[in-house]
Amino acid sequence: MHVTAWAFIYEHPDTDPVEDRIVIDRAGQRTYLVPVPTPAEAPATAIALIDEGIGLIELCGGFALVDAARVVEAVDGRVPVGHVTFAVDSGQGLAAYSAQFEAEQSPA
């Protein structure tokens, strides 16, 4: 399989998957970095990207397994869907990142 266009979908609050996407088009390859405001919007976004010609979708490791499964189900085998995962030894770094993010989101 030769894929010339692929997308990485990640969660980012208050974003629009069309307006806020970044497209990198180089050397015959097109990469889409696509935010979704909530995981619930990822399946519809994935389908829309496939309809635009995307041949492969990667999901950010921040998506829960159940959310990734919903995307796989929605895509129904039309393109491969990958899901970034984190090794067990990265747990401490992930916990620190999560704690910092939560602290920054809390009202002062």
N, CA and C of each residue as an Amber inpcrd file, in Angstrom:
protein
   324
   0.8440000  -1.1750000   0.0000000   0.0000000   0.0000000   0.0000000
   0.8920000   1.2410000   0.0000000   0.6300000   2.1340000  -0.9090000
   1.3770000   3.3880000  -0.9960000   0.4600000   4.5290000  -0.5570000
   0.7710000   5.1110000   0.5830000  -0.0470000   6.1970000   1.1360000
   0.6510000   7.5200000   0.8620000  -0.0520000   8.4490000   0.2490000
   0.5180000   9.7740000  -0.0130000  -0.0910000  10.8540000   0.8680000
  -1.1400000  10.5160000   1.5960000  -1.7670000  11.4820000   2.5100000
  -2.2040000  10.7450000   3.7700000  -1.7980000  11.2740000   4.9160000
  -2.1730000  10.6580000   6.1850000  -2.4740000  11.7470000   7.1920000
  -3.1760000  11.3740000   8.2730000  -3.5780000  12.3560000   9.2850000
  -3.2500000  11.8570000  10.6860000  -2.8570000  12.7970000  11.5220000
  -2.6590000  12.5600000  12.9470000  -3.7380000  13.3670000  13.6590000
  -4.6290000  12.6860000  14.3710000  -5.7340000  13.3420000  15.0710000
  -5.4030000  13.3950000  16.5550000  -5.5640000  14.5750000  17.1310000
  -5.2810000  14.7600000  18.5550000  -6.3610000  15.6400000  19.1760000
  -6.5150000  15.5350000  20.4930000  -7.5240000  16.3230000  21.1990000
  -6.9350000  17.6620000  21.6240000  -7.6880000  18.7270000  21.3470000
  -7.2970000  20.0690000  21.7840000  -8.5890000  20.8640000  21.9630000
  -8.9010000  21.2880000  23.1950000 -10.1610000  21.9920000  23.4640000
 -10.3300000  23.2430000  22.5980000 -11.5610000  23.5600000  22.3240000
 -11.9270000  24.7930000  21.6120000 -11.2770000  24.9080000  20.2380000
 -11.2050000  23.8140000  19.5100000 -10.6550000  23.8490000  18.1580000
 -11.6840000  23.3590000  17.1550000 -11.4180000  23.6590000  15.9030000
 -12.2450000  23.2020000  14.7980000 -11.3640000  22.3250000  13.9010000
 -11.7710000  21.0860000  13.6350000 -10.9310000  20.1750000  12.8600000
 -10.5980000  20.6570000  11.4460000 -11.4330000  21.5060000  10.8840000
 -11.1660000  22.0200000   9.5390000 -10.3650000  23.3160000   9.6050000
 -10.8370000  24.2480000  10.3890000 -10.2000000  25.5690000  10.4620000
  -8.8220000  25.5380000  11.1150000  -8.6130000  24.6550000  12.0780000
  -7.3800000  24.6650000  12.8650000  -6.3750000  23.5880000  12.4730000
  -6.6330000  22.8680000  11.4100000  -5.6910000  21.8280000  10.9870000
  -4.4490000  22.4480000  10.3560000  -3.3890000  21.6940000  10.4030000
  -2.1370000  22.0740000   9.7530000  -1.8660000  21.0220000   8.6810000
  -1.5250000  21.4740000   7.4870000  -1.2140000  20.5520000   6.3970000
   0.2190000  20.8080000   5.9370000   0.9930000  19.7480000   5.9020000
   2.3690000  19.8140000   5.4230000   2.4190000  19.0200000   4.1220000
   2.7660000  19.6860000   3.0450000   2.7730000  19.0610000   1.7210000
   4.1900000  19.1460000   1.1550000   4.9150000  18.0360000   1.1960000
   6.3040000  18.0140000   0.7440000   6.6110000  16.6950000   0.0330000
   7.3360000  16.8020000  -1.0400000   7.8890000  15.6340000  -1.7400000
   6.8530000  14.5510000  -2.0210000   5.6730000  14.9610000  -2.4240000
   4.6370000  14.0010000  -2.7680000   3.9050000  13.3900000  -1.5940000
   4.1940000  13.8520000  -0.4000000   3.5160000  13.3760000   0.8080000
   2.7470000  14.5290000   1.4440000   1.5450000  14.2570000   1.9000000
   0.7430000  15.2690000   2.5820000   0.3920000  14.7460000   3.9780000
   0.7540000  15.5270000   4.9890000   0.4900000  15.1860000   6.3810000
  -0.4870000  16.1940000   6.9530000  -1.5360000  15.6980000   7.5790000
  -2.5330000  16.5490000   8.2210000  -2.4110000  16.3810000   9.7340000
  -2.2620000  17.4750000  10.4480000  -2.3120000  17.4840000  11.9090000
  -3.6600000  18.0930000  12.2600000  -4.5430000  17.2670000  12.8230000
  -5.9460000  17.6610000  12.9500000  -6.4090000  17.6020000  14.4050000
  -6.7520000  18.7660000  14.9790000  -7.2710000  18.7650000  16.3450000
  -8.7700000  18.4850000  16.3610000  -9.2160000  17.8390000  17.4140000
 -10.6490000  17.7080000  17.6780000 -10.8890000  18.2280000  19.0910000
 -11.9960000  18.9380000  19.3170000 -12.2300000  19.4960000  20.6480000
 -12.5150000  18.4470000  21.7100000 -13.0820000  17.3200000  21.3040000
 -13.3680000  16.2200000  22.2280000 -13.1620000  14.8950000  21.4900000
 -12.8690000  13.8250000  22.2110000 -12.7330000  12.5240000  21.5570000
 -14.0010000  12.0950000  20.8170000 -15.1460000  12.5450000  21.2650000
 -16.4030000  12.1700000  20.6190000 -16.4730000  12.6480000  19.1680000
 -15.6970000  13.6690000  18.8310000 -15.7110000  14.1980000  17.4640000
 -14.7080000  13.5040000  16.5430000 -13.8750000  12.6470000  17.0870000
 -12.8520000  11.9860000  16.2770000 -13.4250000  11.0590000  15.1980000
 -14.4550000  10.2490000  15.4780000 -14.9600000   9.3730000  14.4140000
 -15.4620000  10.1340000  13.1840000 -16.2540000  11.1650000  13.3860000
 -16.7670000  11.9410000  12.2490000 -15.6310000  12.6530000  11.5260000
 -14.6570000  13.1300000  12.2860000 -13.5020000  13.7930000  11.6770000
 -12.7140000  12.8040000  10.8280000 -12.5180000  11.5980000  11.3280000
 -11.7970000  10.5710000  10.5690000 -12.5120000  10.2570000   9.2600000
 -13.8150000  10.1130000   9.3110000 -14.5870000   9.8280000   8.0950000
 -14.4560000  10.9710000   7.0970000 -14.5520000  12.2060000   7.5720000
 -14.4090000  13.3650000   6.6870000 -13.0240000  13.3820000   6.0360000
 -11.9940000  13.0470000   6.8020000 -10.6370000  13.0170000   6.2510000
 -10.4960000  11.9350000   5.1790000 -11.0910000  10.7860000   5.4050000
 -11.0600000   9.7190000   4.4000000 -11.7460000  10.1940000   3.1270000
 -12.8690000  10.8690000   3.2780000 -13.5890000  11.3940000   2.1190000
 -12.7600000  12.4280000   1.3540000 -11.7920000  13.0560000   2.0360000
 -10.8880000  14.0200000   1.3960000  -9.6730000  13.3390000   0.7650000
  -9.5260000  12.0330000   0.9600000  -8.4290000  11.3100000   0.3340000
  -7.3400000  10.8080000   1.2610000  -7.5390000  10.9290000   2.5650000
  -6.5590000  10.4210000   3.5200000  -6.4900000   8.8980000   3.4040000
  -5.2690000   8.3540000   3.4280000  -5.1000000   6.9140000   3.2960000
  -4.6870000   6.2000000   4.5660000  -4.4190000   6.9610000   5.6470000
  -4.0000000   6.3650000   6.9080000  -4.2760000   7.3720000   8.0160000
  -4.7330000   6.8880000   9.1600000  -5.0260000   7.7560000  10.3010000
  -4.2720000   7.2520000  11.5170000  -3.6280000   8.1740000  12.2130000
  -2.9870000   7.8810000  13.4980000  -3.7040000   8.6880000  14.5660000
  -3.9610000   8.0690000  15.6980000  -4.6110000   8.7420000  16.8200000
  -3.5960000   8.9860000  17.9230000  -3.6600000  10.1540000  18.5060000
  -2.7850000  10.5260000  19.6140000  -2.9630000   9.5440000  20.7700000
  -1.8920000   9.3080000  21.4910000  -1.9440000   8.4270000  22.6470000
  -2.8180000   8.9370000  23.7660000  -3.2110000  10.2070000  23.6980000
  -4.1120000  10.7570000  24.7020000  -5.5350000  10.2300000  24.5800000
  -5.8690000   9.6270000  23.4510000  -7.1930000   9.0330000  23.2920000
  -7.2660000   7.7390000  24.1000000  -8.3230000   7.5750000  24.8470000
  -8.5540000   6.3230000  25.5670000  -8.7860000   5.2020000  24.5530000
  -8.5560000   3.9810000  24.9870000  -8.7630000   2.8390000  24.0940000
 -10.1790000   2.7960000  23.5480000 -11.1580000   3.1240000  24.3690000
 -12.5490000   3.0940000  23.9080000 -12.7830000   4.1410000  22.8200000
 -12.1360000   5.2970000  22.9330000 -12.2820000   6.3310000  21.9030000
 -11.6120000   5.8940000  20.6020000 -10.4500000   5.2690000  20.7060000
  -9.7780000   4.7510000  19.5170000 -10.6360000   3.6740000  18.8510000
 -11.2500000   2.8250000  19.6480000 -12.1160000   1.7730000  19.1010000
 -13.3020000   2.3690000  18.3530000 -13.8140000   3.4790000  18.8370000
 -14.9380000   4.1360000  18.1470000 -14.5140000   4.6500000  16.7720000
 -13.2900000   5.1500000  16.6760000 -12.7900000   5.6060000  15.3780000
 -12.6200000   4.4120000  14.4440000 -12.0170000   3.3460000  14.9290000
 -11.8320000   2.1420000  14.1140000 -13.1830000   1.6360000  13.6170000
 -14.1610000   1.6030000  14.4900000 -15.5010000   1.1430000  14.1000000
 -16.1090000   2.0560000  13.0420000 -15.9900000   3.3610000  13.2180000
 -16.5750000   4.3170000  12.2700000 -15.9110000   4.2180000  10.8980000
 -14.6100000   4.0270000  10.8870000 -13.8480000   3.9550000   9.6390000
 -14.1820000   2.6710000   8.8800000 -14.5280000   1.6190000   9.5940000
 -15.0090000   0.3680000   9.0070000 -14.0570000  -0.2120000   7.9580000
 -12.7590000  -0.1640000   8.2540000 -11.7890000  -0.7890000   7.3700000
 -11.4310000  -0.0110000   6.1160000 -11.9570000   1.1870000   5.9560000
 -11.6620000   1.9620000   4.7410000 -10.1900000   2.3510000   4.6470000
  -9.5670000   2.6410000   5.7950000  -8.1280000   2.9330000   5.8510000
  -7.5860000   2.3520000   7.1520000  -6.2910000   2.1070000   7.2250000
  -5.7110000   1.6740000   8.4980000  -5.7950000   2.7900000   9.5380000
  -6.0050000   2.4000000  10.7920000  -6.0300000   3.3480000  11.9100000
  -5.0280000   2.8640000  12.9470000  -4.0810000   3.7320000  13.2930000
  -3.1150000   3.4280000  14.3380000  -3.4260000   4.2320000  15.5810000
  -2.9320000   3.7630000  16.7040000  -3.1470000   4.4580000  17.9820000
  -1.8210000   4.4750000  18.7230000  -1.2660000   5.6590000  18.8910000
  -0.0070000   5.8020000  19.6130000  -0.2240000   5.3350000  21.0460000
   0.7020000   4.5700000  21.5670000   0.6240000   4.1460000  22.9640000
   1.9430000   4.4700000  23.6490000   1.9250000   4.4460000  24.9530000
   3.0980000   4.7950000  25.7350000   3.6030000   3.5660000  26.4770000
   4.9080000   3.3830000  26.4770000   5.5100000   2.2630000  27.1910000
   5.3490000   2.4600000  28.6960000   5.3470000   1.3720000  29.4170000
   5.1810000   1.4100000  30.8660000   6.2090000   2.3280000  31.5150000
   7.4390000   2.3220000  31.0110000   8.4800000   3.1370000  31.6410000
   8.3110000   4.6380000  31.4270000   7.3410000   5.0440000  30.6240000
   7.0850000   6.4740000  30.4440000   6.0280000   6.9880000  31.4160000
   5.5320000   6.1350000  32.2890000   4.4550000   6.5030000  33.2160000
   4.7780000   7.6790000  34.1080000   5.9870000   7.7270000  34.6390000
   6.3530000   8.8210000  35.5420000   6.3260000  10.1620000  34.8040000
   6.8590000  10.2080000  33.6100000   6.8370000  11.4400000  32.8220000
   5.4300000  11.8480000  32.4440000   4.5940000  10.8740000  32.0960000
   3.2050000  11.1750000  31.7620000   2.4530000  11.7180000  32.9700000
   2.7060000  11.1610000  34.1360000   2.0480000  11.6370000  35.3550000
   2.4610000  13.0720000  35.6560000   3.7360000  13.3970000  35.4790000
   4.2100000  14.7640000  35.7200000   3.5820000  15.7340000  34.7290000
   3.5100000  15.3300000  33.4710000   2.8830000  16.1720000  32.4490000
   1.4160000  16.4130000  32.7780000   0.7160000  15.3580000  33.1500000
  -0.7020000  15.4670000  33.4900000  -0.9160000  16.3820000  34.6850000
  -0.0860000  16.2560000  35.7030000  -0.2100000  17.1040000  36.8920000
   0.0230000  18.5640000  36.5390000   1.0160000  18.8380000  35.7040000
   1.2870000  20.2160000  35.2980000   0.1290000  20.7710000  34.4810000
  -0.4020000  19.9670000  33.5600000  -1.5310000  20.4040000  32.7460000
  -2.7310000  20.7370000  33.6250000  -3.0500000  19.8530000  34.5590000
  -4.1830000  20.0910000  35.4580000  -3.9740000  21.3550000  36.2830000
  -2.7630000  21.5840000  36.7550000  -2.4690000  22.7870000  37.5440000
  -2.6560000  24.0470000  36.7060000  -2.2650000  23.9920000  35.4510000
  -2.4080000  25.1530000  34.5700000  -3.8630000  25.4140000  34.2100000
  -4.6950000  24.3850000  34.2260000  -6.1080000  24.5390000  33.8810000
  -6.9530000  25.0240000  35.0490000  -6.4370000  24.8790000  36.2590000
  -7.1850000  25.2850000  37.4570000  -7.1870000  26.7980000  37.5820000
  -8.3530000  27.3780000  37.9300000  -8.4020000  28.8310000  38.1160000
  -7.4930000  29.2530000  39.2690000  -6.8650000  30.3830000  39.0880000
  -5.9320000  30.8860000  40.1200000  -6.6650000  31.4330000  41.3230000
